[in-house]
Amino acid sequence: MKTRVVRVAEGISPAVALLASGEIVGLPTETVYGLGADALNPEACAKIFEAKHRPLSDPLIVHVPDMEWASRLAEFSPEAWKLAEAFWPGPLTLVLPRRDIVPDIVTAGQSTVAIRWSAHPVFQEIVERFGKPIAAPSANRFGRISPTCALDVVAELDGEVALVVDGGSCAHGLESAIVCVEGANFRVLRNGPVTSEELAGFGNVVSVGKDIVAPGGFKSHYAPATPVEVVSEVPTPRPGCGLLAWSSDGSGFAHVEHLSARRDLREAAANLFGAMRRLDALGLELIIAEAVPAHGLGAAIMERLHKAAAR
């Protein structure tokens, strides 16, 4: 099977038809590209795990077409509703007690389900026309760099998925924040575009526990094939070494990718995975990743860099 990339105008109807027939499709979201399947069809969801080589112990995020579907999938506390009202549609995933309608394969057998409502207009149109929730983890092989454009999906999954809808580059470039709601306490299981500082306006942000397995929660993730080393101070360049730069000019390195010339964290987040892919394609011996300030969105960037370095 050859993966076909189609423009939005030509791709929405075929994507909906493939989802309805139990197939998987590559779809744009505002965070990264997702590999979508009917979230209520266990066999369709199994194709996601097969295509990504993803362990069945790693749960999927379910994307809903509206709040009515969200309440059919999960039990919402008043605090969870407040977060949904504040940040949905948008890049926030809520981990909540699941309802029986959710297949076990989606939740990795856990009593909770991870759900979000995407703000991307193409994804919204597809999920609304499909009329049911779509399970959609990032459209890459497990543990690899997440895709932020349609061609990234092809580079990862050519021949594994029939169709990729090209919705352009992703606005955020980082996966959604994942938050487990426990009363008035919000456990951040994965940092993302919705920051801990923003969440703190709605409840207590607490440390991560170990009893819930969250999507993307493995120690090594988002990793290029090239080894990565995260540094606070850029060392003297070594032969065959590339630099993922924040403030350094990168003099002397074999190749340099600048996350943001104006040192803007949102621009850096949007550029992160693309820059890592370009460095990874060069056959370097090592990628040096310069640390960014670990506040706000910088915490999400640093989380991805440390996971990439843990390979």
C-alpha positions as a Python dict, from the first residue, in 0.01 Angstrom:
ca = {
    (1, 'M'): (0, 0, 0),
    (2, 'K'): (124, 346, -94),
    (3, 'T'): (30, 627, 140),
    (4, 'R'): (-159, 905, -37),
    (5, 'V'): (-137, 1268, 77),
    (6, 'V'): (-440, 1478, -18),
    (7, 'R'): (-535, 1840, 25),
    (8, 'V'): (-812, 1932, 265),
    (9, 'A'): (-1077, 1995, 1),
    (10, 'E'): (-1021, 1649, -149),
    (11, 'G'): (-947, 1463, 170),
    (12, 'I'): (-1231, 1513, 416),
    (13, 'S'): (-1488, 1282, 255),
    (14, 'P'): (-1240, 997, 189),
    (15, 'A'): (-1107, 1030, 545),
    (16, 'V'): (-1456, 1000, 691),
    (17, 'A'): (-1530, 700, 468),
    (18, 'L'): (-1209, 524, 572),
    (19, 'L'): (-1281, 585, 941),
    (20, 'A'): (-1633, 448, 897),
    (21, 'S'): (-1491, 133, 735),
    (22, 'G'): (-1258, 68, 1029),
    (23, 'E'): (-938, 198, 869),
    (24, 'I'): (-675, 441, 1001),
    (25, 'V'): (-597, 786, 856),
    (26, 'G'): (-341, 1061, 916),
    (27, 'L'): (-508, 1380, 1038),
    (28, 'P'): (-386, 1730, 1127),
    (29, 'T'): (-447, 1874, 1472),
    (30, 'E'): (-329, 2199, 1627),
    (31, 'T'): (-64, 2006, 1826),
    (32, 'V'): (86, 1737, 1599),
    (33, 'Y'): (-50, 1509, 1325),
    (34, 'G'): (-254, 1219, 1460),
    (35, 'L'): (-314, 865, 1340),
    (36, 'G'): (-690, 836, 1368),
    (37, 'A'): (-934, 547, 1402),
    (38, 'D'): (-1287, 491, 1526),
    (39, 'A'): (-1237, 508, 1904),
    (40, 'L'): (-1534, 277, 1967),
    (41, 'N'): (-1410, 6, 1730),
    (42, 'P'): (-1148, -213, 1905),
    (43, 'E'): (-1028, -370, 1580),
    (44, 'A'): (-978, -29, 1420),
    (45, 'C'): (-785, 90, 1725),
    (46, 'A'): (-569, -223, 1708),
    (47, 'K'): (-453, -105, 1364),
    (48, 'I'): (-311, 208, 1530),
    (49, 'F'): (-95, -3, 1761),
    (50, 'E'): (13, -224, 1470),
    (51, 'A'): (107, 65, 1240),
    (52, 'K'): (298, 255, 1510),
    (53, 'H'): (456, -55, 1666),
    (54, 'R'): (310, 85, 1987),
    (55, 'P'): (288, -133, 2300),
    (56, 'L'): (-65, -213, 2411),
    (57, 'S'): (28, -81, 2755),
    (58, 'D'): (36, 275, 2618),
    (59, 'P'): (-321, 417, 2614),
    (60, 'L'): (-467, 631, 2336),
    (61, 'I'): (-615, 980, 2350),
    (62, 'V'): (-976, 998, 2235),
    (63, 'H'): (-1079, 1312, 2044),
    (64, 'V'): (-1444, 1409, 2078),
    (65, 'P'): (-1669, 1600, 1837),
    (66, 'D'): (-1847, 1789, 2118),
    (67, 'M'): (-1909, 1806, 2492),
    (68, 'E'): (-2203, 1566, 2471),
    (69, 'W'): (-1974, 1292, 2347),
    (70, 'A'): (-1718, 1380, 2615),
    (71, 'S'): (-1976, 1318, 2887),
    (72, 'R'): (-2071, 986, 2724),
    (73, 'L'): (-1709, 869, 2746),
    (74, 'A'): (-1607, 997, 3090),
    (75, 'E'): (-1737, 1111, 3426),
    (76, 'F'): (-1685, 1485, 3473),
    (77, 'S'): (-1645, 1646, 3813),
    (78, 'P'): (-1724, 2019, 3852),
    (79, 'E'): (-1351, 2088, 3840),
    (80, 'A'): (-1312, 1892, 3519),
    (81, 'W'): (-1597, 2086, 3360),
    (82, 'K'): (-1426, 2413, 3451),
    (83, 'L'): (-1107, 2305, 3273),
    (84, 'A'): (-1303, 2189, 2968),
    (85, 'E'): (-1493, 2516, 2951),
    (86, 'A'): (-1172, 2716, 2981),
    (87, 'F'): (-945, 2525, 2743),
    (88, 'W'): (-1163, 2328, 2499),
    (89, 'P'): (-1147, 2310, 2207),
    (90, 'G'): (-773, 2319, 2250),
    (91, 'P'): (-447, 2142, 2339),
    (92, 'L'): (-551, 1997, 2676),
    (93, 'T'): (-619, 1628, 2742),
    (94, 'L'): (-816, 1536, 3053),
    (95, 'V'): (-775, 1198, 3224),
    (96, 'L'): (-1107, 1109, 3387),
    (97, 'P'): (-1297, 803, 3510),
    (98, 'R'): (-1409, 611, 3201),
    (99, 'R'): (-1754, 489, 3113),
    (100, 'D'): (-1825, 136, 2989),
    (101, 'I'): (-1864, 251, 2627),
    (102, 'V'): (-1485, 297, 2597),
    (103, 'P'): (-1302, -17, 2470),
    (104, 'D'): (-1031, -161, 2695),
    (105, 'I'): (-771, -138, 2417),
    (106, 'V'): (-807, 242, 2419),
    (107, 'T'): (-737, 276, 2792),
    (108, 'A'): (-478, -2, 2826),
    (109, 'G'): (-724, -164, 3064),
    (110, 'Q'): (-722, 127, 3308),
    (111, 'S'): (-1024, 275, 3485),
    (112, 'T'): (-957, 615, 3328),
    (113, 'V'): (-974, 752, 2974),
    (114, 'A'): (-776, 1038, 2817),
    (115, 'I'): (-997, 1271, 2612),
    (116, 'R'): (-971, 1606, 2438),
    (117, 'W'): (-1157, 1826, 2190),
    (118, 'S'): (-926, 1946, 1911),
    (119, 'A'): (-940, 2306, 1792),
    (120, 'H'): (-805, 2231, 1443),
    (121, 'P'): (-1079, 2318, 1189),
    (122, 'V'): (-997, 2024, 959),
    (123, 'F'): (-998, 1772, 1242),
    (124, 'Q'): (-1319, 1925, 1376),
    (125, 'E'): (-1493, 1892, 1042),
    (126, 'I'): (-1383, 1530, 1003),
    (127, 'V'): (-1483, 1421, 1353),
    (128, 'E'): (-1816, 1605, 1329),
    (129, 'R'): (-1897, 1443, 994),
    (130, 'F'): (-1784, 1105, 1126),
    (131, 'G'): (-2018, 1160, 1420),
    (132, 'K'): (-1819, 959, 1674),
    (133, 'P'): (-1498, 998, 1877),
    (134, 'I'): (-1165, 940, 1705),
    (135, 'A'): (-867, 783, 1881),
    (136, 'A'): (-560, 963, 1747),
    (137, 'P'): (-211, 937, 1895),
    (138, 'S'): (74, 1105, 1709),
    (139, 'A'): (121, 966, 1356),
    (140, 'N'): (476, 833, 1397),
    (141, 'R'): (643, 507, 1486),
    (142, 'F'): (642, 453, 1861),
    (143, 'G'): (906, 651, 2048),
    (144, 'R'): (1006, 856, 1745),
    (145, 'I'): (976, 1228, 1677),
    (146, 'S'): (616, 1344, 1645),
    (147, 'P'): (508, 1470, 1299),
    (148, 'T'): (418, 1836, 1250),
    (149, 'C'): (340, 1825, 876),
    (150, 'A'): (189, 1572, 634),
    (151, 'L'): (524, 1472, 483),
    (152, 'D'): (653, 1382, 830),
    (153, 'V'): (369, 1130, 854),
    (154, 'V'): (468, 976, 522),
    (155, 'A'): (833, 958, 632),
    (156, 'E'): (723, 761, 939),
    (157, 'L'): (432, 551, 817),
    (158, 'D'): (447, 520, 438),
    (159, 'G'): (267, 200, 347),
    (160, 'E'): (106, 166, 690),
    (161, 'V'): (-174, 417, 636),
    (162, 'A'): (-374, 472, 318),
    (163, 'L'): (-447, 844, 349),
    (164, 'V'): (-301, 1155, 510),
    (165, 'V'): (-502, 1478, 500),
    (166, 'D'): (-263, 1770, 452),
    (167, 'G'): (-375, 2052, 680),
    (168, 'G'): (-44, 2239, 672),
    (169, 'S'): (200, 2280, 961),
    (170, 'C'): (73, 2236, 1315),
    (171, 'A'): (29, 2558, 1513),
    (172, 'H'): (170, 2437, 1847),
    (173, 'G'): (413, 2167, 1735),
    (174, 'L'): (398, 1991, 2073),
    (175, 'E'): (152, 1731, 2196),
    (176, 'S'): (-131, 1838, 2425),
    (177, 'A'): (-86, 1878, 2798),
    (178, 'I'): (-229, 1580, 2986),
    (179, 'V'): (-394, 1644, 3321),
    (180, 'C'): (-550, 1395, 3560),
    (181, 'V'): (-829, 1566, 3755),
    (182, 'E'): (-855, 1453, 4117),
    (183, 'G'): (-1103, 1676, 4294),
    (184, 'A'): (-948, 2024, 4309),
    (185, 'N'): (-603, 1876, 4235),
    (186, 'F'): (-462, 1864, 3883),
    (187, 'R'): (-181, 1617, 3821),
    (188, 'V'): (16, 1713, 3511),
    (189, 'L'): (106, 1382, 3346),
    (190, 'R'): (255, 1552, 3039),
    (191, 'N'): (344, 1917, 2993),
    (192, 'G'): (209, 2092, 2686),
    (193, 'P'): (77, 2415, 2533),
    (194, 'V'): (-162, 2460, 2827),
    (195, 'T'): (91, 2534, 3100),
    (196, 'S'): (97, 2459, 3472),
    (197, 'E'): (79, 2832, 3536),
    (198, 'E'): (-248, 2850, 3344),
    (199, 'L'): (-389, 2545, 3519),
    (200, 'A'): (-306, 2691, 3859),
    (201, 'G'): (-580, 2948, 3808),
    (202, 'F'): (-837, 2668, 3838),
    (203, 'G'): (-700, 2441, 4113),
    (204, 'N'): (-392, 2295, 4276),
    (205, 'V'): (-123, 2167, 4040),
    (206, 'V'): (39, 1871, 4216),
    (207, 'S'): (330, 1637, 4150),
    (208, 'V'): (291, 1342, 3916),
    (209, 'G'): (198, 1008, 4069),
    (210, 'K'): (284, 664, 3930),
    (211, 'D'): (-48, 484, 3936),
    (212, 'I'): (-173, 614, 3599),
    (213, 'V'): (-7, 536, 3267),
    (214, 'A'): (-52, 836, 3037),
    (215, 'P'): (-3, 853, 2660),
    (216, 'G'): (359, 943, 2587),
    (217, 'G'): (454, 858, 2944),
    (218, 'F'): (747, 628, 2872),
    (219, 'K'): (1090, 752, 2984),
    (220, 'S'): (1228, 748, 2629),
    (221, 'H'): (1003, 913, 2372),
    (222, 'Y'): (1000, 1172, 2090),
    (223, 'A'): (1351, 1046, 2006),
    (224, 'P'): (1559, 1074, 1687),
    (225, 'A'): (1786, 788, 1585),
    (226, 'T'): (2085, 1014, 1654),
    (227, 'P'): (2186, 1031, 2023),
    (228, 'V'): (2082, 1351, 2201),
    (229, 'E'): (2257, 1529, 2489),
    (230, 'V'): (2083, 1814, 2672),
    (231, 'V'): (2315, 2086, 2808),
    (232, 'S'): (2272, 2412, 2996),
    (233, 'E'): (2597, 2550, 2852),
    (234, 'V'): (2698, 2474, 2494),
    (235, 'P'): (3036, 2293, 2487),
    (236, 'T'): (3320, 2331, 2242),
    (237, 'P'): (3204, 2178, 1912),
    (238, 'R'): (3318, 1826, 1833),
    (239, 'P'): (3342, 1672, 1482),
    (240, 'G'): (3015, 1527, 1359),
    (241, 'C'): (2813, 1710, 1623),
    (242, 'G'): (2504, 1919, 1551),
    (243, 'L'): (2339, 2179, 1770),
    (244, 'L'): (1976, 2244, 1854),
    (245, 'A'): (2024, 2603, 1963),
    (246, 'W'): (1831, 2835, 2189),
    (247, 'S'): (2065, 3130, 2254),
    (248, 'S'): (2399, 3011, 2112),
    (249, 'D'): (2504, 3114, 1761),
    (250, 'G'): (2639, 2762, 1707),
    (251, 'S'): (2979, 2862, 1575),
    (252, 'G'): (3192, 2561, 1485),
    (253, 'F'): (2914, 2299, 1482),
    (254, 'A'): (2865, 2080, 1177),
    (255, 'H'): (2504, 2194, 1154),
    (256, 'V'): (2284, 2424, 1363),
    (257, 'E'): (1908, 2445, 1397),
    (258, 'H'): (1783, 2755, 1582),
    (259, 'L'): (1459, 2702, 1773),
    (260, 'S'): (1375, 3073, 1777),
    (261, 'A'): (1596, 3363, 1670),
    (262, 'R'): (1391, 3594, 1895),
    (263, 'R'): (1392, 3346, 2183),
    (264, 'D'): (1018, 3302, 2183),
    (265, 'L'): (907, 2981, 2357),
    (266, 'R'): (595, 2936, 2146),
    (267, 'E'): (797, 2966, 1826),
    (268, 'A'): (1053, 2726, 1973),
    (269, 'A'): (783, 2473, 2056),
    (270, 'A'): (640, 2491, 1704),
    (271, 'N'): (988, 2440, 1555),
    (272, 'L'): (1118, 2172, 1794),
    (273, 'F'): (1023, 1846, 1623),
    (274, 'G'): (1093, 1973, 1271),
    (275, 'A'): (1438, 2090, 1376),
    (276, 'M'): (1510, 1756, 1542),
    (277, 'R'): (1405, 1571, 1227),
    (278, 'R'): (1635, 1782, 1008),
    (279, 'L'): (1932, 1720, 1238),
    (280, 'D'): (1850, 1349, 1257),
    (281, 'A'): (1857, 1322, 876),
    (282, 'L'): (2219, 1443, 853),
    (283, 'G'): (2391, 1130, 986),
    (284, 'L'): (2551, 1315, 1277),
    (285, 'E'): (2724, 1137, 1564),
    (286, 'L'): (2550, 1348, 1828),
    (287, 'I'): (2289, 1620, 1866),
    (288, 'I'): (2359, 1874, 2140),
    (289, 'A'): (2034, 2030, 2260),
    (290, 'E'): (2067, 2362, 2438),
    (291, 'A'): (1830, 2396, 2733),
    (292, 'V'): (1553, 2655, 2719),
    (293, 'P'): (1408, 2838, 3022),
    (294, 'A'): (1200, 2578, 3208),
    (295, 'H'): (899, 2796, 3281),
    (296, 'G'): (567, 2818, 3098),
    (297, 'L'): (587, 2638, 2765),
    (298, 'G'): (958, 2587, 2824),
    (299, 'A'): (872, 2311, 3072),
    (300, 'A'): (702, 2116, 2791),
    (301, 'I'): (999, 2168, 2557),
    (302, 'M'): (1246, 2049, 2821),
    (303, 'E'): (1030, 1746, 2896),
    (304, 'R'): (1051, 1643, 2528),
    (305, 'L'): (1425, 1705, 2512),
    (306, 'H'): (1496, 1493, 2820),
    (307, 'K'): (1280, 1210, 2682),
    (308, 'A'): (1467, 1232, 2348),
    (309, 'A'): (1799, 1212, 2537),
    (310, 'A'): (1686, 910, 2741),
    (311, 'R'): (1693, 678, 2440),
}
